[in-house]
């Protein structure tokens, strides 16, 4: 574990404590690292000196845990119901500039409220997790967290055979958390957190760990969604800035209208349909991306081994893959198209563009440029240029094949 990973884990553990305490502890740890490094110690040695974050958290006073800032009756009802599994519903009245949702192990469903208030509904059968909410500096925070009381209540032990001997292990909080993370048990099965927000909220942030996110019929200025292994589904959303991040989950977006859309996916796939955006940027490692009926000004796609399939109208296209294939149908109005692959094949259709200049180059593959009259320009292990139109089309591939269809 590196220092940055250690500090990120520390801040995550401190999320349920008040801001002053969080800041004090983080600054103290940063100072400890600075002094240790100045003394010639390694990050590993410093982390060993600091010890277990879990043990430190257990020693913090419970009165520093953030309490709900709701009216007394709502707070009393929430405190009584928090440790109990089942269904919990709340309504909050207030003017907020931002909403931050952390579903953790619960699937999150975000929609529009019609009465100007925030409505939440939490369902979970796992007593180790509980619902929370609070507000700070005009931001409404709501989500699911591990219940500290449930975790500390009692140590549980298991016995198993190891090399012919019986071994007893206490399931303390750190061991249990790692066990749940590795085997993906405890939470996330039937846990759901449904949030309905009113219009007028400028920023919305939604994140989960191994749970899904669904968003529909909302229109904040900025929408940021992040998940580790869950899927993201977004439909009928209008935003100025949209950010979607997934490690291994898939992303599906339909009827999305945004000024800018940024997507980062490691191994998941993305499907984008009936969307309009100013700039669309996609960065992936091994996932595929497909887009149908998509409009915008600039599209930038980069992926390692994923395939790209796009049918959309943009002024400028920039697409690059390592070993993935590319299949693009360019609409009228395009001014520049650039496609590059390492070993992937390219199929590019620019027949709807009135005037083009197409240049195709390949290292060890074959490239063909077709005209509407079926004129055929062929090149092997080289490059060629056809036409002198206003839209500049550049295609290059290392060992893949390329096929371009143009008008004329």
N, C-alpha and C positions, 0 to 999 in steps of 0.2 A: 504494500500500500504506500502511495506517495503522500507527501504533505497535503497537496490539493485535495486528494481523495479523503484523507483523514479530516481535514477542515470542513469539507462538504458534508461528511457524515455527522460531524459535530453540529453543524448548523441545522441539519435535518432533525436531529434529536431534540434541539432546543426550540423547535417551532411552536410548541404548545406552551412556552413560558413567555413572560412579558418582555417587552423590547429592551428595557433597561438591563435586565439580567442577561439576556442574550448577548447584548453588545459588550457588557463587562467581561463575560466569559470568553468570547471570541477574541477580544483585544488581549486578554491575559494569555491565551494560548498562542496568539501571534507573537507576542513579546517573548514567550518562552522559546519559540522556534528561532527568533532572531538572535537571542542571546546564545542559544545552543550552537547555531551555525557559526556565529562569531568566535566561539570557543573551539571550533574545529570538529564539532560533533556531526554525525550523519543524521539524515531525517529519520532513519529507522531507530537510532539511539534515542533521539528526542521523543519519538512517539512511545517508545518503551518507558521512558521516564514519566511521561504524562499519564500513561496507563489506559485502562479501559474506559471508553466514553460511557458505556452502560453503567459502570460502577459509579462514575461521577454523577450521572443523571439521578441515580437512586438517592443520592445524598442531598439533592436540592430540596428546599422546603416546598411543600405542596401549595402553600398560599401564593406562591409566585406563578402557579399555573393560571393561564388566562381564563377569566370567567366571562360568561355571556353578558353582553351589554343590552339586555332587553328589559322590559318592565318586570316588576317583582313577581307577578303571577306567572308570566311565561318562563322566567328563570327558574322558579320553584318547580314547575312542571317538567322542565328540561332536566334539572338535576335529579329528579326522582326517576325519570325514565331512561336516562343515559345508560346505566349498566344493564338494562333489561333488553334482551333481544326482541325483535318484533317490528312493528310499524310505528313510526313517529312522524307527526305532521306539525309544522309551525308556519306562522305568518309574521312578517316583519315589515314595519312601516318606517320609512326614513328615506332621505335623499343621499344617494351614494354616487360617487364618480367612478367607482370601479368595484368589480366583484371577482374574488379569487376563490376557486373551488378546487379542493384536493380530495378526490374520491378514494385515493390509496387503493384499497382492494374492492371498492364498490363501483359498479357500472354507473356512469353519470349520464343523465338525460337532461339537457338544457333546452328550455323553450321560453315562449313569451307569456308574460302576465298581462291580463287585461284590466286590472283594477289599480295599477300604480304601486302595488306592494310586491314584496318578494315572498314566494311560497316555496317551502321545502318539504320533502317527504323522504324519509329514510327507512329502508327495510333491510333487516339483517338478522340472521339466526345465530351468528357467531358472537358470544358474549365477550370475547377478547377485544372487540372493536366497538367504538361508540361514536356518536354524532357530536359535533361541536360547532359553534358559531361565535363570532365576536366582530367588532368593528374597530377600526383604527385609522385615524387621519382621513376619514371619508371613504375608506375601503371596507367593504363587507366581506368577511372571511367565513367560509363554511366548508365543512368536509367531514372526513372520517379518520379517526386515529386509533391507535392501540390504547385500550383503557389501562392506565397506569395501576389503578387499584386491582384490576383483575390480574394483571401480570405479576404484581407483588404479593398477591394474597397468599399463595402457598407454593412451595416448591414441589414439583412432581418428579418422580423418578421412574426410569425404565431399566429393566435388566435384559441383557442379551449375552450370547456366547461369543467370545473372542479368543481365538487360538486355544480352545479347550477350557477356558476359564470364564466364570460368570462375572460380568462387569456391570456395575450399577452407575447410572449417570443421572444427575439431577438436571431436570429441564428448567434451568433458569431462563431469564428473558432473552439473553444473548444467544444461548444454544437453541432455544425454541424458535427465535426469529430466523436464524440461519437454516434450521430444519425446514421451516415453512417456505423460505425462499427457494431452497434447493428442490424440494418436492412439490412446490406450488400447492400447498394445502393451507387451510385456515383462511377463510375469507375469499372473496372474489367469485364464489359459486353462485349464491343467490342474493348477494348484497347489491342494493340499488339506492342511488341518491338522485332524486329528481328535483330540479331547481327550475322555477319560473321567475323570470326577471322582467321588470317594466322597461319601457323604452326610455331613452335619455341617458343611459349609462354609457360612459365613454370607453371603458376598457373592461374586457372580460378575459380571465385566465382560467383554464381548466387543465388539470393534470391527474393522471392515475398511474398506478404501477402495473398491475397485471389485470386491469379491468378495461372495459370498452367505454368510448365516449360517443354520444349521439347529440347533435345540435341541430335545431330546426326552428325556422321562423323568428330569428333574432336579428337585430340590426345595430350593434354597437359600433363605435368608430374603430376599435381595435379588438381583435379576437386572437388569442393565443392558446393552442391546444397541444398537450404533450402527453405521451404515454410510452411505457417501456415495451410491454408485450401485448397490450390491448389493441383493438381496432378503433379507427376513427371514422364516423359517418356524419357528414354535414350536408344539409339540404335547405334550400330556400333561405339563404343568408345574404345580407347586404352589409359590407364593411368597407372601411377605408384601407385597413391593413389586416391581412390574414396570415397567420403563421401556424403551420402544422408540422409536428415532430413525432416520429415513431421509430422505435428501435427495430422491433420485429413484427409489429402489427401492420395490417393493411389500412389504406385510406381510400374512402369513397366520397366524392364531392359532386353534388348535382345542384343546378340552379344557384350557382354562387356568383355574386357580383362584388368585385373588390377593386380598389385602386391598385393594390399590389398583393401578390400571393407568393409566400415563401414556403417551400416544402422540403423537409429533410427526412429521409427514410434510409435505414440501414439495410434490412433484408426484406422488408414488406413491399407490397405492390401498391400502386396508386391508379385509380380510375377517376377521370374528370370528365363530366358530361354537362352540356348546356351551361357553359360558364362564360363570364366576360370579366376581364381583368386588364389593368393597365400594363403591369409587368408580371410575368409568371416565371418564377425560378424554382427549379427542382434539382435536388442533389441526392443521389442514391448510391448504394454500394452494389447490391445484387438484386434489388427489386426491379420489377417491370413498371412502366408507366404507359397509360393509354389515355388519349383525350379525343373526344368527339364533340363537334359543334362548339368549339372554343374560340373566343375572339379576344384580341388584345393588341397592344402595341409591340411589346418585346417578349419573346419566350427564350429562356436559357435553361437547357437541360444537360445535366452531367451525370453519368452513371458508370459504375465499374463493369459489371457483367449483365446488367439488366437490358431488356429490349425496350425500344421506344416505338410507339404507334400513335401518330398524331394526325388528326383531320381538323384543321383550324385555320383561322384568318388572323395573321399577325403581320406587322410591317417588317419585323426583323426576327430571324430564326437563328439560334446558335445551339447546336446539338452535338454532344460528344459522348462516345461510349468506348469502353475498353474492348470487351469481347461480345457485347450485345449487338443485336441487329436493329436497324432503323428503317421504319416505313412511315413516310410523311406525304400527305397530300396538301399542297400549298394553295391557298385561295388567292383570288385577285386582290391586288393592292400591295403585295409584298415588294419590298425594296431590296432586301438582302437575305440570303439563305446560306448558312454555313453548317456543314455536317462533316464530322470526322469520326472514324472508328479505328481501333487497333486491328482486330481480326474479324469484326462483325461485318455483315453484308448491309448494303444500303439500297433501298428502293425509294425513289423520290419522284413525285408527280408535280410538275409545275405547268401543266397544260392550261390551267385557268389564268395564268399570268400572261399578260399580253406581250410583253417585250422582255426577253431574258438573254443573259450571257452566261453560259454554263461551262465551267471548267471542272474536269474530273481527273483525279490522279490516283494511282494505285501502286503499291510496292510490288507485290507478287500475285495480286489477283487480276481479274478482268473487269473492264469498265465499258459500258455501252451507253450512248446517248441516242435516243429515238426522237424523231420529229413526228408531227401529226400526219405527215405523208408517208410514214414508216421509213423515212430515210434513217440510215443506221451508221453511227460513227463508233468504231470499236478500237480499244486500245488495251494492250497487255503490258504490264510492268512499265507504265509510263503515264503520261497525261495528255489531254487534248482539250481544246476550247472550241465551242460552237456558239455562234451568235454574237452580237454586240449590243444587246438591249440594255435598258435602264436597270432592271433587277439583276443584281450580281449573284450568281449561284456558284458556290464552291464546295466540292465534295472530295474528300480524301480518305483513303483507307490503306492500312498497312498490308494485310494479307487477305482482306475480304474482297468480295465482288461488289460492283456498283452498277446500278441501272437508273438512268434518269430519262424521264419523258417530258418533252417540252413542246410548245406550240411552234409550228413552222418547220 
